[in-house]
């Protein structure tokens, strides 16, 4: 069947032919029901004339449609025309195939590694579901315009262990990318995909295939007999990865894609550390030393550095390490060279503040990381009222030394003067100082200082933004009043800040977070968070919150990108490093999640949340003893948080330790006699005990309560056993979440 533009296939209107191959013709079409563009693959008639061919196609369709992963093409529908023509409806992606990309020349090492990593993640998902692709090649890898790589055409995929569909001895796949066992017509497993990925990686880096010949037989012989080629030049660091991927013996090859990904990650990390000088001007601003007699002036010293960070972050073409990472580097007494390596900066600004009465002495020096020499230093003796001018002068000196273009703001102040009341400004700095401590007491004290700032200056937009941040941090942490009451206050403050100054990234970020966490208004939350990033691309909290808002909707690839940006901006932040692991966990990319949790633990071995996260990931792998051990370590390092207690109950139940799970239920009931316990916590244990009715009832109540962690209902693996229940699907609809979740890998 040939379909011309304007023709229809079922409800779909054909737009154009995209291409054709041995397993069918692909068209782009319009789905009028959902007003979206799709891709349709139609199986050739000569391949569907007998039941065996149809069975093979339906096996392909079933295998492919069962996979839900950012790096695998999404299957919408399997159907058949009235005359028996089978077709597959898939998501349509703008972009180009890897074949088209390679035709323009070899790829840079970083680009090739990124593509290979994305393909590896998709294959790990398929292999975890027992599916082998069998035809990994550049033509089946599409690079979307967003940069996300999609594996196409599981048309040659074969469910591992399924017999009688592919004839014995029949070789399927494209010869140049076949493994030796595949070329011999033998039974294959997931290691044949690893071989093919090795071939693709070699071709990306060199522009040519590793095994060549004048005809198909010569190529097949080369694959089976010739040694694997070695990479040279700039790509030589990946030679070991390619050689191991292309080992003739299956047992000597990588035994899992995750192992290959680990080696790719290690090689690129080593390359990054070997690069001493960043490509763009970059700086870390350390907290200024307090040289005053009064130790309480520390808030002012940190505030001085933070204001300079904020001013520099707003400049295009300058990479500025975030406050958290810069301040932590100072607290850990890292030397200048180590700060440069860990934060990936070429310069460090440090200084000191001495305050006596109304007089202020500020010293500042800019240090070159590569040799430790001073690039610039200055001392300022001023009145307290000149503090904004001093901050601005320091920022401008840094810009001048690093040769950063001011983008048309040369006549304006870099440091924004947000109030004319110096006392209000001091209250504001104290508020920020305490907010950064992140404890319940410190958050409440910070809120109090912001309120005092507003009492002095009722039009202080920055103080309202600080209040919004304070309440936003306080609510989800479960401190004090109910989350809904606390977050309602955050909303009021954020809206007031925006009324006074709609250019405040912090206010847009706080508003976006509560729209996501409290209102379940994903669209408006994303708008606010992206506006915050537009106003300040270096504001890591906005990237972090946007990642969470995206991942709860199942938009995992975008979420990984955003949380990776937050970690890039704030590499020493335990919060963002942990969040990256959680995003990967929700995306069912457990191998990558484990790797990220390991990096977080290396930053701080005694961070309790990392142990809890490890425990949840172990549980999804069925390693229950390890999971429970991690939870015990987490509780030893922190308070016995009820949410984590209920998760432990879920793990006990899933592991078959039913009496232990019942004990957790009793603990929750006992606590509920003294204080409110969210219904969701009970649901976590009920679902593991197989009590579906009570689990659903508790989740329905949790929906009414607007429990904060309900936002993860779509993507949390612990709810997987409920997903086919219509009542669970109704809950997702009530929360404006599309039904479905990524598959377990």
Secondary structure by P-SEA (a helix, b strand, c coil): cccccccccccbbbcccccccccbbbbbbbcccccccbbbbbccccccccaaaaaaaaaaaaaaaacccccbbbbccccccccbbbbbbbbbbccccaaaaaaaccccaaaaaaaaaaaaaaaaaaaaaccccccccccccccccccbbbbccccccccccccccccccccccccccccccccccccccaaaaaaaaaaaaaaaaccccccccccaaaaaaaaacccbbbbccccccaaaaaaaaaccccccccccaaaaaaaaaaaaaaaaaaccccccbbbbbcccccccccccaaaaaaaaaaaaaaaaaaccccccccaaaaaaaaaacccaaaaaaaacccccccbbbbbcccbbbbbbbbbccccccccccccccccccaaaaaaaaaaaaaaaaacccccccccccccccccccaaaaaaaaaaaaaaaaccaaaaaaaaaaaaaaaaaccccaaaaaaaaaaaaaaaaacccccaaaaaaaaaaaaaaaaaaccccaaaaaaaaaaaaccccaaaaaaaaaaaaaaacccaaaaaaaaaaaaaaacaaaaaaaaaaaaaaaccccaaaaaaaaaaaaaacaaaaaaaaaaaaaaaccccaaaaaaaaaaaaaacaaaaaaaaaaaaaaaccccaaaaaaaaaaaaaacaaaaaaaaaaaaaaaaacbbbbaaaaaaaaaaacaaaaaaaaaaaaaaaccccccccccccccccccccaaaaaaaaaacccccccccc
